[in-house]
């Protein structure tokens, strides 16, 4: 395949190609789809052990200035006042939040994770190729807010270390690992990627300053690591060597896609996009009040979202075997009587799950039946004109086939993303339901 000269390459591009990765264009970048181990092995590694992803194609934006917080409050869907301390004190740094930037129609420009570094200092991570668009959007929303924007895309290297063994691997490559990792709850972070920053207090054994975040897009326990691009190659090799005894393998975009879908996580531009950001499986990304009848703040697009009864619904589904339909045909959703109900947004196969009777189990489910073997299930999202009841069976149809699927609230059970750090460092009680505070 001729990828053309316009595709960008991460600093790890040479490593990927020299280690047999199958490469393909993705949103303006030449990225690995999978390695010789294969997408299924990579998917399973993240669930049972650990996998590592080059995610340096993601766009990173620095937002600094006294108007930064108010700007984010006015155009980001999450209510960042939730970062304030319970006694009403100032917001606590070291926290991150997932949400979206919308236009005045309530349509998604992009989803994002916002990191609160310090007072009036934020980091915004958006999808590949979206940095310039989101920067332009924020600048257009400036009003009286005073701030500075800096698109750091290409200057920052990013690695996702994902899976139940990730804390044990990371502890081997960090200076003072206990201080860096304990305590660290879900969607919190420590450190900074700029060694000259006063926030840079977490370092790798290769000397790299690193921002370590308890986040990721697989649904499994893990981290996102931000370092200077110049340190990315050495950091990648350092972590791979440390993870060898734990079965760590590099993973590509195919496994990332199947993992995120099985964890009921959206892909921007596919599962969320140019339609109102409402009636979907991600209510945590919106600032709903306690009774769910309104929002806790005003933000760009909120008026349209308030008219939710007129909007379509996005819902998750799980199939009965790993057969898939193509979303590029496009594929449609058919009711029991053959009525066209809507379209398929995502359809992938999560090969770590399977059905026994009416229940879905994972390869790591502590209560899975004796002899259980995951044969894989198709899963993903549909957008339908009216909400379908949970448990309803529908057909997905493309030009090649029809498959039966069930409308569900959740897909891959027993995910580990919320497990406490202390538990995962020692890997005790894998089936525990204990959670971080």
N, C-alpha and C positions, 0 to 999 in steps of 0.2 A: 504494500500500500504506500502510495506517495503521500507523505504527510505535509509536504510543502515546507517552504522556508519560514512561514509566519508562525509556526507552532513554537511556543516557548519551552524551555527545558529547565528543570530544577537542577541544582548542583549535584544531585545523585543520578542524573541521567546516564552517565557513563557506567556507573556501578550497575544500574538496572540492565543495560544492554549486555554488559560483559558477564552477567550472571543469568543470561538466558530468558529475561523477561519478554513477554509478548507485549509490544508497545502499540498504542493507538492514540489518536487525537482526542482530547477531552477539553472542551471549552477553551480552546486556544493553547493548550499545553499538550506535550507529548508525554504520556503517562503509562506506567505498567498496568496492564489488565490482570495478568497473573504471571507467576514464575513457573519453572518446571515442575514444582510440587503440585500445581493445579489449583483451581479456584475452590474446589470442594475441600481439599486438604487445608487450604488457608482459612476457609470459613470455620472448619472444625477446630483448627489450632487456637483460634481466638476464644472459642467457647470452652475448650478443654484445657488449654495451656496458655499460649501467648502468641500473638502475631504483631508485626511492626509494619506501619504504613508510612510512606513518604507523602506527606500532605502539604509540601511546600508550595503547591500551586494555589493554595487558599490565599485570599487577599486579606492583608492586615492593615488596619487604619489606626493611626494615633490621633486622639482627640484631646486637646489640652486647652484650658482656659476657664475663666470664672463663669462663662455661660454654658459650659459643656453639659452639666447635669440637667439644666432646664431644657437645653436643646434635645437631649435624649428623652426626657420626660414627655416632650411634645410630639416626638415622631417615632419613638420606639414603643412597641406594643406592651412590653412589660412595665409594671409600675415599680420603678426603682426606689421608691420610698420604702419598699419592703426591706431594703438594705439597712434602714435606720435601726439603731439599737432599741431594745424593748423599752428602755427608760426614756425614749424620745431623743436620745443623743444623736450626734452626727452619724452618717452612714459608716459602716465598717468596711475598710479596704480588704482585699483578698477574696472578694466574692465575685461570682460570674452569674450571668442570667441569659437564658435563651429566649428569643422573641423574633420579631420581624419589623422591617421598615415597610410602610404602606404608602400608596399615593392617596389622593383625595377621594378615589373611588373605592378605597378599601382593598385594592389589589396589592399583591406582594411584589415589592421591588426586589427584596431578598430577605431570607432569614439570616440571623446573626447571633453570635455570642458576644456580649459586652462584658469586659473585665474592668473592675473598679480597682485601679492601681493605687491611687492616692487622691486626696482632695483636688478636684478639678482636673484629674488625669485619668483617661480611660483608653482602653484598647478595644477595637471593634474588629471581630473576625467574621468575614463574609465569604461567599463562595468564589471559586476560581472565575476570573474575568469580571467580577462585580465590583472591584475596588473603585474604579473610576466612576461608575454609575452611582454607587452609594455616596461617594465623596461629593459628587455634583448635587445629589438629592439633599444631603445635609447642608451644603452651601446655600441651596435655594430656600431652605427652611430657616435661614439664619435669623431673620428679623432683627431684634435688638440684642440677641445673644452674642457674646464675645468669646471667640475660640479660634484655635488654629488646627487645621487638618493636615495630616501628612500620610500619604499612601506609602506604606512600607513594603508593599508587595515586591518580592524579589530580593529584598534586603534581609529578610528574616527566614530562617529555615525552620520547618515544622515537622515533627515526627509524632505519630500516634502509636503508643505502646498499649496494646489492648489485650485483655484476657486475665484470668485468675492468677497467673504467675507474674503479672507485670510488676507488682510492688516488690517482690523478692528480687527480680532482675534489676529494677531501678535502684534498690538499696545497695547493690554491688558497685554501682558506678557513680554514686553521689558521695561527696564529702559530707560528713555528719548526717548520715541518712535518717537517723531517728529524729533529729531536730527538724529536718526538712519534711519528713513524711507524717510525723505524729504530732498533733492530730491534723488530719486533713480530711474534711468531710466532702461529700459529693458537691460539685460545682463551687469548690473553693480552690485557691491557688497560692503559690508562694514564689518569690524571686522575681527576676527580671533578666532579659536577654542581653542588656547593655551593661557590661562590667563597670562602666563609669557612673551608672545610675545609683543613687542612694538606696534604691529598692533592691539592688543586686546583692542578695545574701544567700543564694543557693548556687552551688557550683558543682560541676561534674569533675571527675578525677582527671580529665584531660585539660582542666583549667577553664572550660567554657562556663560563662555565666548562663543560667537557664531559668526560664519561667516554667514551673511545673504545675499543671492544672489537672484536677480530678474531673476531667471531662472526656468526651469522645463521642463517636457516632455509631457505635456498634451495639449498644445495650449491655455491654459487658464491662466489668471492672477494668479501669485503665487510666491512662494519662495522655495528655497532649503536652509536648515539650517544644518550647520555642527557644532557639539559639540564633546567634548571628550566622548568616549564610556561609561565611568562611569556615565556621566550625562544624557545619552540618555533616560533611563526609566523615570526619574523624569521630564525631559523636555516633553516627550510624554504625560504624565498625566497632566502636567501643561497646555499644549496647548489644550488638549481635554476638560478640565474643562472650559477654557476661551471660547472655541468655542461652548459650549452647546447651548447658546442662539441664535447662528447663524446656528444651524443645522449641525455642523461639525460631520462627521462620518469617521471612519477608512476605508481605501480602499486597495484592493489587486491588484495582478498583472494582473488579467483579465481586470479590469477597466482601468488600466494603458495602456494595450495593445490596447483596443478599443478607448481610448481617443487619444493616439498618432497617430493611423492610421487615425482617422477622422480629425486630425490636419495636415496630410501629413508629418509625421515624421517617419524616418526609424528605423528599429530594426537591430542592427548590427548582422551579421551572418545570416540574413534572407533576408533583403532588400538591404543590402550592404555586400560584402564579397569577395569571390575569383574570381572576375572579375573586369575589369577596372572601376574605380570610375569616370565615365563620363556619359553624356547623361542621366541625372536623374533630379528629381524635387528639388534638393538641390544645385543649382549653387552658393548660398551664401557661401557654405563650400569650394569653390575653389577660388583661387586668379585671377579671370578673369580680364583682362584690360577693359577699358571703352567700346571698340567696340566688346568685346567678342571673339576676334580672337586669343588671346594668354594669357599668364599669367604675372603677375606683378613681379614674382620672380621665381627663380629656386628652385625645391624641389624634393625629392626622388619620382620617379614615373612619373614625369611631361612629360618625353619624350614619354612614352606610351600613356598618356592621350591626348597628342597633336595629336595623330592619331585617333581622335574621330569618323571619318567617318566609321571606320571598327568595331566599338564597338556596342554592343546591346543597347537598350533603356529601361530604367525603367520609367514607367508611372503610374499615379494614376487612379483609377476608382471608380465609385459609382454605386450601383445597383438600383433596382426599388422596392425592398422589403428587409426584413432582412435575407432572406435565404443566406446561405454561402456554399462554397465548402471547402474541406480539402486540405491544402497545403502539406499534408504528403502523399497523394496518389501516385504521385503528381497530381495536377490539371493543365490542359493545357488551352491555349487561342485559341479559334477558330474564324476565320473570317466569314463573311456572307456566303461564299461558302463552309465552313467547313474546310478551310485550317488551318493547325497547325501554329500559329503565334509565340508561345512562352509558357512560364510557369507563374503560379501564385506564387507570393512571399508571400503576406499577404492577407488574406481574413477574416475580422471580421465584426461585426455589430455595427454601431454607432446608438444607440437607442434614441439619442436626435435629430435626423433629419428625414425629410420626404420630399416627392415631392408633389408639387401642380403644375400641368401642366409640363412645362419644367424646373421648378426652384426648387432648394433645399432650404428648410428653416430649421432653428434650433428652438428649444423650446424657445430660448431667442432672436430670430430675432425680432427687433422692428417693422418691417413691415409685419410680418406673417399674413396671412388671418384670419379673424374672425373664431373662431371655430377650428383652426388648432390643430391637435393632431399628434405628431410625432410617427409613427409606426416603425421607424427604417429602415436603409438602409445598405446593405452590402457595404463594401469599402475596399480599400487596394491598393496593387501595383502588376503590372505585369512586366515581363521582356520579351521584344519582339525583334525579329531580325531587324525590321525596325520601325521607328517612326510612330505611328498611329495618324491621325488627331484628334484634340479635337472634341468631340461630336460623334465620331464613336461608334457604338454599336457592341459589340463582345459578344461571349459566353464563360463562364468559365465552364469547365467540369472536374468532378472527377469521381470516380467509382459509385457514387450514383445518381448524378443529373447534369443538366445543368442550369445555370442561366444567364440571360441577364444583362449586365452592360454597362455603358457608360464611355469612356475615358474622363477624366476631368483634369483641371488644379488645382482645389481646391475642397475640400469636405465639411467640416462642416463650414458654414458661421458664421459671427458675433462672432468670437472668441475674447477673452478678453486679451490675453497675452500682447499686446502692449498698453493697456490702461494706462493713466497717473496715477501715484501713488495718487496724490491729489484727483482725481476723484473717485478712488476705495476705499479710506479710508472713504469717505463720501457717496459713492454709489449713486451719483447723475447722471442723464442723462445716463442710462445704454446703450442707443442706440447711444451715441455720437461717432463720428469718430475722435475725438481729439486724438493725439498721442504724446508720449514723443519725445523730440528732440534727 
